[in-house]
Amino acid sequence: MKWFSLNKEIAMDLGTANTIIITDGKIVVDEPSVVALDRKTDKMIAVGERAKLMYEKTHQNIRTIRPLRDGVIADFNACEQMMRGLIKMVHTGSRLFSPSMRMVIGVPSGSTEVELRAVRDSAEHAGGREVYLIYEPMAAAIGIGIDVVAPEGNMIVDIGGGSTEIAVISLGGIVADKSLRIAGDELTRDIQQYMSSQHNMKVSERMAERIKINVGAALTDLGENAPEDYVVHGPNKITALPMQVPVCYQEIAHCIEKTIAKIETAVLNALEETPPELYADIVKNGIYLTGGGALLRGLDKRLTDKINIPFHIAEDPLHSVAKGTGVALKNIHNFTFLM
């Protein structure tokens, strides 16, 4: 009676910006990591894209929350409710009972024991019977097709929303790694501060994100690939009168310079800790960029010029970690998971 089976296997990239769920080898949920709760009852009103539409637009009876900050859970209750809501999207048919789930979840390589326990507990409370955790850079490497168990060095730089994960991988393990609580969200905050100090304009987190997507760049000279200026609308922070300001990519490259430099330094520090034989492999293979931050214009060229090792943007950087957790789920006995 297969139709009565309540077992389900899902792989999850629980990200600061987006959560992706894979089941049966397919991406079935790709939603913003946002949940809207009723302030009085604490019950979930919306999750994912519907909740993001409410973000920074709610009245006093509704609160919208991004449960993860800097790659880790900041609000345990909100995270559990968000995971439940997103998992329900997978189980769309009418069922009398909730399925018993085996779950593989990607986590930052710099997570503490307390942070790992928070992820595991949230997953179990959301219906996970067996919960396996795998480091995000390892999952990203698996997701882009690298043979992580080979006796060869490969380096991954995974720039997500809340953290940047840098790891040297060989023989199925992480040899050297750096985990920064600096990534896409920090770039967004840089843009908010810049708009405030240079243009006297108040911009929301969502508007700063749109600026980053439209004219974000790591170089001040993109040549033929330069995007057109992006016109930003918002209130003057002193007079509250409406303003309209065109923003060019060179401005954004300058305002996020310090944050990008911190990522560069972390990559160099990880390379310093890499054994010579693996270092030689990395020089030959290049370094792989994954995560949403990999899409920042000119970042691969800037890092290549700075470090003198080729940087390659993964074919599908936004889904690399999720795809890797999906592969790990299907080959549960072939990979090492966190206890």
C-alpha positions, -999 to 999 in steps of 0.1 A, spaced: 0 0 0 25 26 -12 -2 53 -13 -5 50 25 32 56 31 38 86 54 76 86 49 90 117 30 125 127 22 134 164 18 166 184 14 167 220 26 189 250 21 178 270 51 191 304 40 191 339 56 175 353 24 158 323 8 148 287 18 149 261 -9 134 226 -5 142 196 -28 123 164 -29 126 135 -54 155 154 -70 134 185 -79 132 220 -64 96 222 -51 99 253 -28 120 284 -34 107 311 -12 121 341 8 129 332 44 102 354 59 72 347 81 43 369 91 28 363 126 -2 377 144 11 397 174 -17 387 197 -19 350 190 16 344 176 -1 323 148 14 323 113 -5 345 88 18 341 58 51 326 48 76 330 20 67 353 -9 34 363 6 51 373 39 78 392 20 52 413 3 41 424 38 77 430 50 82 466 62 46 473 53 26 459 83 4 475 109 8 470 147 -12 437 147 12 419 123 49 414 126 70 401 97 102 383 107 133 371 90 141 343 115 177 338 103 203 365 107 240 362 97 233 326 86 220 313 119 186 312 137 178 344 155 142 337 164 136 300 172 98 301 173 95 321 141 120 297 123 100 267 134 67 282 121 84 292 89 98 257 83 64 242 90 47 266 65 72 259 38 72 221 43 33 222 40 39 236 5 56 203 -3 27 182 10 -1 197 -10 -26 168 -11 -51 160 16 -36 139 43 -50 127 76 -16 125 91 16 145 88 44 126 70 74 114 89 104 130 73 140 124 67 157 157 63 191 170 52 198 206 59 228 228 50 243 249 78 272 274 79 306 259 86 312 284 114 281 273 134 285 267 171 271 237 189 242 258 202 234 271 167 235 235 152 212 223 180 188 252 172 186 241 135 181 204 145 154 212 171 135 235 147 136 207 120 124 180 145 96 202 158 86 209 121 82 171 115 117 158 109 122 122 121 158 118 110 176 151 107 211 153 91 232 185 89 258 192 63 281 222 60 270 246 33 304 248 14 305 210 12 269 209 -1 277 237 -26 307 217 -39 286 185 -43 259 207 -59 281 220 -87 294 185 -95 328 184 -77 340 150 -67 345 159 -30 358 124 -20 387 125 -45 422 131 -31 423 165 -47 420 200 -33 390 222 -43 380 256 -29 345 269 -26 335 305 -17 298 305 -9 284 340 -5 249 339 8 226 364 25 239 362 60 273 345 58 302 338 35 315 303 37 350 295 24 363 260 24 391 238 10 377 203 4 396 170 -1 388 134 6 352 141 16 362 166 44 370 202 50 407 209 53 407 246 59 377 270 62 366 305 71 331 315 80 322 352 80 290 367 92 294 391 63 276 386 30 246 399 10 228 415 40 259 435 49 261 448 13 225 458 16 232 477 48 262 494 32 239 507 5 213 519 30 239 539 49 254 553 17 220 565 5 214 582 38 248 598 41 255 608 5 219 615 -8 201 623 25 175 597 14 158 571 36 156 538 18 141 505 31 160 472 32 139 460 2 148 491 -18 185 487 -10 182 451 -21 168 463 -54 196 488 -59 221 460 -53 204 438 -79 202 465 -105 235 483 -101 255 463 -76 292 459 -87 325 449 -72 345 469 -98 343 506 -108 350 497 -144 327 471 -160 333 482 -196 306 470 -219 288 451 -192 280 482 -172 243 485 -162 223 516 -167 217 540 -138 189 529 -114 165 557 -104 156 555 -67 125 571 -52 123 578 -15 118 605 12 144 631 22 155 621 57 153 657 70 123 672 52 104 640 44 98 655 9 99 630 -20 132 626 -38 143 609 -71 180 600 -73 197 582 -102 224 558 -88 252 544 -109 272 512 -104 304 531 -96 288 546 -65 277 512 -53 312 497 -60 327 524 -38 302 520 -10 306 482 -7 343 483 -11 352 476 26 329 446 28 342 430 -4 378 436 9 369 416 41 358 387 19 391 389 -1 411 388 32 392 358 44 399 339 11 436 347 14 436 336 51 420 302 41 446 298 13 474 305 39 462 275 59 460 252 29 487 225 26 510 230 -4 498 200 -24 462 210 -21 472 246 -29 487 234 -61 454 217 -70 434 248 -63 457 269 -86 451 243 -113 413 239 -108 405 275 -98 382 286 -71 344 283 -73 319 310 -64 284 301 -53 255 317 -36 237 349 -45 268 370 -39 285 353 -68 261 372 -91 276 406 -80 290 422 -112 327 419 -116 333 400 -84 350 370 -101 373 393 -121 382 413 -90 391 382 -70 410 367 -99 431 399 -103 437 402 -66 446 366 -57 461 354 -91 439 322 -91 410 319 -116 376 323 -100 347 305 -117 310 314 -111 290 282 -106 264 274 -134 235 279 -110 250 297 -79 217 304 -62 208 267 -60 242 251 -55 238 244 -18 202 231 -22 212 208 -51 241 195 -30 218 187 0 196 169 -25 224 147 -37 235 140 -1 199 130 7 199 104 -21 233 91 -10 230 93 28 256 66 35 283 81 12 288 114 30 298 125 65 271 145 84 273 165 116 263 147 147 
